[in-house]
């Protein structure tokens, strides 16, 4: 409990009241006392205050007026009005304009006030939690919408191509090269399959609990390269791994990250005959692992740098294996889950380097 | 405005569909004059100096989708004397996409993928081809 104190701001133009409040509660709460509204806002702007108390009668601005502005600028803060004198208009204004959460009559009883503050702190936390959950829900909802939209295209498009090819081979009786059609059907099937695999990776990443496992980077990189070599044998890999220091984190997510980044490094290669090269460097340290995946491919246009991690963002890629627009999004999501970071450096026409820092959970 | 060999351009990011559509158009005897473009931008560049009779336009394409293509087309090419009919061709089942395609004054018709010779001939026929 001591770690996260309840942060209380108390505004009163009489210093005696402020001192009495501080003396009474300094052992319980983190207390910020101010005698004017300007200082109160300075603090509210900079510190996450949970509960604001204000006296009603102050020379420049009444407590109600103060809370009206607090409600506009910091709507999450709990507002408690303290007042010695009461008339019904003040109460009406306090509720309607100041949107106060509680009304406390002076002189206050310390036990009662402590109780009020603690109860409302719980309310504050619950509201905040609700807000966070709402934001998460909103994000999930947006993703679902984009997913349905994309599914209507990316999942259907290869199927429609296949249907079209089947129809065509029925019509085209003089076709001398049936393998041409079969090859195109195969490439459509592979495209659909990679999209489905990506979606499954995405949902596994979103759901699964993070694990703490020993990571053998050499093995993960070798696995990724072995699979990708099937699609393109011309790529030259240079792998430098220094993982003598033990590294622990979630293997599934690191696998997903490596697979996607290495597959991109291969996918977005130049088509001018340049030998595609991929450099993979990994170094483990007590607190982090540093990864770098560099290619000499087409690079990323400056104007696309901000968008590449968005869901279903695609640029024009190689003709052989166009992107699905979900790979880097999954990388970013997986990194969020394990607390890693990623940086991109790219020169259009020269190549791209992804640099990652992953936290080491090994103690 | 009926022509025996209308000039048709295909705009689609999927090479297989481009191949497929060209074959179908030729097999159906609609035209032998077909040009293919893998992106909206490449097609717009080509349109600077050429006015085809028909454009078959995909919707979902990276960098510039079919609707973005239409808005560029509207700004730069839509007031030419010789008319070009634009047909949107897509596998999309998205209600928004289909409604937008049908609502656009530039678009003659929305045609579902996979492209089917009978439907294509009928759609072109309604526009006098």
Boltz contact constraints between the chains, C-beta under 6 A:
constraints:
  - contact:
      token1: [A, 149]
      token2: [B, 94]
      max_distance: 6.0
  - contact:
      token1: [A, 152]
      token2: [B, 92]
      max_distance: 6.0
  - contact:
      token1: [A, 152]
      token2: [B, 93]
      max_distance: 6.0
  - contact:
      token1: [A, 152]
      token2: [B, 94]
      max_distance: 6.0
  - contact:
      token1: [A, 153]
      token2: [B, 60]
      max_distance: 6.0
  - contact:
      token1: [A, 153]
      token2: [B, 92]
      max_distance: 6.0
  - contact:
      token1: [A, 156]
      token2: [B, 91]
      max_distance: 6.0
  - contact:
      token1: [A, 157]
      token2: [B, 91]
      max_distance: 6.0
  - contact:
      token1: [A, 160]
      token2: [B, 91]
      max_distance: 6.0
  - contact:
      token1: [A, 160]
      token2: [B, 113]
      max_distance: 6.0
  - contact:
      token1: [A, 160]
      token2: [B, 114]
      max_distance: 6.0
  - contact:
      token1: [A, 161]
      token2: [B, 16]
      max_distance: 6.0
  - contact:
      token1: [A, 161]
      token2: [B, 17]
      max_distance: 6.0
  - contact:
      token1: [A, 163]
      token2: [B, 114]
      max_distance: 6.0
  - contact:
      token1: [A, 164]
      token2: [B, 20]
      max_distance: 6.0
  - contact:
      token1: [A, 164]
      token2: [B, 114]
      max_distance: 6.0
  - contact:
      token1: [A, 168]
      token2: [B, 20]
      max_distance: 6.0
  - contact:
      token1: [A, 168]
      token2: [B, 23]
      max_distance: 6.0
  - contact:
      token1: [A, 171]
      token2: [B, 27]
      max_distance: 6.0
  - contact:
      token1: [A, 184]
      token2: [B, 16]
      max_distance: 6.0
  - contact:
      token1: [A, 314]
      token2: [B, 62]
      max_distance: 6.0
  - contact:
      token1: [A, 315]
      token2: [B, 62]
      max_distance: 6.0
  - contact:
      token1: [A, 316]
      token2: [B, 62]
      max_distance: 6.0
  - contact:
      token1: [A, 316]
      token2: [B, 63]
      max_distance: 6.0
  - contact:
      token1: [A, 319]
      token2: [B, 15]
      max_distance: 6.0
